Amino acid sequence: MRLVLFTLLGAAASTAGFAVLFFFFVEAVAGWSTLVLATVLALASVWYVLGRSPGKVVTAVTLVTVIAATNHITVHLALGGYANSGAYLMWGIAIILTSSLTLSRRAIIGATSFYLTVAVIFGFLEESLAASRAAPDPTLSTILFVRREHRSSASGPRETWF
């Protein structure tokens, strides 16, 4: 019981930290979306403590998984795709792994298929997503694991994202 409780509370705290970070760097859409996720995680921990029946736990994990997926997609789009978001969408891997401890195999296969489909679609849309806005503050990009490198070629300087 303590492991689940402290995992939920730790996830709520770290997610709230990301929300504060987004607000600090004036990324309001990403901030609000992440704050909603942090709130849901905190409420799920209370829900878990108050009623640990299997049905309630599965319902709470399902709710957290859906809200987390919504957050990952929202932040990914709000920051401008993989290049500008530090591949924030890939936090879905952590959600799938933690959800797999509680949800059915069928639900996990569905969630995994959903994330894979979204990731591939966003991969094809990356050029337009990255071009849809200016890059976020370089400090935020660094914190979100993006490394920018400027290279020069015979045709002039170009920017490469890793």
TIMI-340292 format. One record per residue (C-alpha): residue number from 0; residue in one letter; y, x, z. Coordinates in steps of 0.001 Angstrom, whole numbers. Last residue first. Example, Ala and Ser with C-alpha at 12.3 -4.5 7.8 and 13.67 -1.06 7.14 Angstrom:
2
{1 "s" {-1060 13670 7140}},
{0 "a" {-4500 12300 7800}},
# end
This chain:
162
{161 "f" {15953 18922 -31380}},
{160 "w" {19081 18042 -33307}},
{159 "t" {20501 20227 -36069}},
{158 "e" {24166 20352 -37030}},
{157 "r" {25183 21866 -40296}},
{156 "p" {27468 24661 -41337}},
{155 "g" {27963 25412 -45017}},
{154 "s" {25907 25277 -48221}},
{153 "a" {24549 28799 -47730}},
{152 "s" {23441 27809 -44252}},
{151 "s" {25024 27798 -40860}},
{150 "r" {23324 26499 -37791}},
{149 "h" {24680 24520 -34861}},
{148 "e" {22223 23693 -32117}},
{147 "r" {22222 20641 -29980}},
{146 "r" {19621 20248 -27258}},
{145 "v" {18876 16769 -26019}},
{144 "f" {17095 16436 -22710}},
{143 "l" {18973 13390 -21319}},
{142 "i" {20935 15684 -18981}},
{141 "t" {22021 17757 -21963}},
{140 "s" {23137 14676 -23873}},
{139 "l" {25077 13507 -20817}},
{138 "t" {26820 16886 -20643}},
{137 "p" {27554 16790 -24375}},
{136 "d" {29397 13445 -23990}},
{135 "p" {27775 10879 -26252}},
{134 "a" {27548 11434 -30012}},
{133 "a" {29901 9310 -32057}},
{132 "r" {28565 5963 -33195}},
{131 "s" {26532 4244 -35891}},
{130 "a" {25601 7545 -37547}},
{129 "a" {22789 8182 -35065}},
{128 "l" {21454 4667 -35593}},
{127 "s" {21770 4884 -39399}},
{126 "e" {19837 8147 -39594}},
{125 "e" {17315 7037 -37007}},
{124 "l" {16310 3768 -38707}},
{123 "f" {12930 5080 -39904}},
{122 "g" {12281 6584 -36481}},
{121 "f" {13460 3349 -34861}},
{120 "i" {10701 1518 -36743}},
{119 "v" {8136 4122 -35655}},
{118 "a" {9184 3943 -32002}},
{117 "v" {9251 120 -32047}},
{116 "t" {5708 -22 -33452}},
{115 "l" {4433 2543 -30951}},
{114 "y" {6084 717 -28054}},
{113 "f" {4597 -2646 -29106}},
{112 "s" {1143 -1181 -29681}},
{111 "t" {1239 387 -26217}},
{110 "a" {2309 -2916 -24653}},
{109 "g" {-472 -4800 -26450}},
{108 "i" {-3102 -2184 -25574}},
{107 "i" {-1892 -2342 -21979}},
{106 "a" {-2145 -6140 -21894}},
{105 "r" {-5681 -6043 -23324}},
{104 "r" {-6776 -3396 -20827}},
{103 "s" {-5604 -5627 -18027}},
{102 "l" {-2612 -4750 -15887}},
{101 "t" {-2640 -2880 -12594}},
{100 "l" {-3105 876 -13013}},
{99 "s" {-2258 590 -16708}},
{98 "s" {1270 -405 -15733}},
{97 "t" {1899 3099 -14430}},
{96 "l" {752 4739 -17656}},
{95 "i" {2521 2252 -19914}},
{94 "i" {5776 2585 -17972}},
{93 "a" {5595 6379 -18098}},
{92 "i" {5052 6335 -21867}},
{91 "g" {7926 3878 -22209}},
{90 "w" {10184 6659 -20960}},
{89 "m" {9907 7650 -24636}},
{88 "l" {12695 5238 -25518}},
{87 "y" {15132 7636 -23874}},
{86 "a" {14565 10001 -26810}},
{85 "g" {17490 12117 -25584}},
{84 "s" {19734 9192 -26393}},
{83 "n" {21922 10733 -29098}},
{82 "a" {19327 12097 -31497}},
{81 "y" {16698 9494 -30703}},
{80 "g" {18914 6554 -31581}},
{79 "g" {22609 5874 -31084}},
{78 "l" {23386 5576 -27371}},
{77 "a" {23383 1780 -27353}},
{76 "l" {20218 1553 -29478}},
{75 "h" {18102 3779 -27232}},
{74 "v" {19667 2277 -24111}},
{73 "t" {18783 -1264 -25236}},
{72 "i" {15261 -329 -26350}},
{71 "h" {14462 1424 -23089}},
{70 "n" {16019 -1367 -21036}},
{69 "t" {14043 -4096 -22805}},
{68 "a" {10849 -2111 -22296}},
{67 "a" {11724 -1716 -18606}},
{66 "i" {12386 -5463 -18241}},
{65 "v" {9004 -6274 -19829}},
{64 "t" {7108 -3703 -17737}},
{63 "v" {8847 -4749 -14511}},
{62 "l" {7963 -8408 -15140}},
{61 "t" {4337 -7549 -15918}},
{60 "v" {4128 -5391 -12789}},
{59 "a" {5513 -8240 -10659}},
{58 "t" {3141 -10808 -12184}},
{57 "v" {168 -8478 -11692}},
{56 "v" {1180 -7931 -8067}},
{55 "k" {1613 -11652 -7454}},
{54 "g" {-1789 -12483 -8924}},
{53 "p" {-3510 -9747 -6919}},
{52 "s" {-2122 -11009 -3592}},
{51 "r" {298 -8517 -2095}},
{50 "g" {2868 -10989 -921}},
{49 "l" {5939 -9939 1019}},
{48 "v" {5620 -6176 529}},
{47 "y" {5036 -6435 -3228}},
{46 "w" {7927 -8863 -3706}},
{45 "v" {10194 -6461 -1830}},
{44 "s" {9062 -3618 -4110}},
{43 "a" {9515 -5866 -7138}},
{42 "l" {13076 -6612 -6001}},
{41 "a" {13882 -2886 -6007}},
{40 "l" {12313 -2456 -9452}},
{39 "v" {14212 -5483 -10775}},
{38 "t" {17461 -4059 -9400}},
{37 "a" {16812 -677 -11020}},
{36 "l" {16082 -2413 -14352}},
{35 "v" {19315 -4412 -14138}},
{34 "l" {21197 -1184 -13362}},
{33 "t" {19645 406 -16440}},
{32 "s" {20910 -2372 -18689}},
{31 "w" {24327 -2233 -17061}},
{30 "g" {24623 1528 -17510}},
{29 "a" {23309 1613 -21082}},
{28 "v" {25825 -1040 -22089}},
{27 "a" {28609 652 -20108}},
{26 "e" {28250 4204 -21451}},
{25 "v" {31437 5541 -19894}},
{24 "f" {29959 8917 -18846}},
{23 "f" {30106 7964 -15164}},
{22 "f" {28647 4536 -16012}},
{21 "f" {25648 6192 -17664}},
{20 "l" {25138 8531 -14714}},
{19 "v" {25376 5669 -12233}},
{18 "a" {22697 3819 -14210}},
{17 "f" {20524 6958 -14290}},
{16 "g" {20793 7204 -10507}},
{15 "a" {19845 3528 -10219}},
{14 "t" {16708 4408 -12200}},
{13 "s" {15947 7216 -9759}},
{12 "a" {16371 4887 -6774}},
{11 "a" {14362 2013 -8271}},
{10 "a" {11562 4383 -9317}},
{9 "g" {11468 5851 -5819}},
{8 "l" {11335 2359 -4308}},
{7 "l" {8534 1305 -6646}},
{6 "t" {6555 4491 -6013}},
{5 "f" {7218 4152 -2288}},
{4 "l" {5737 657 -2249}},
{3 "v" {2768 1499 -4461}},
{2 "l" {1827 4561 -2390}},
{1 "r" {2455 2748 886}},
{0 "m" {0 0 0}},
# end
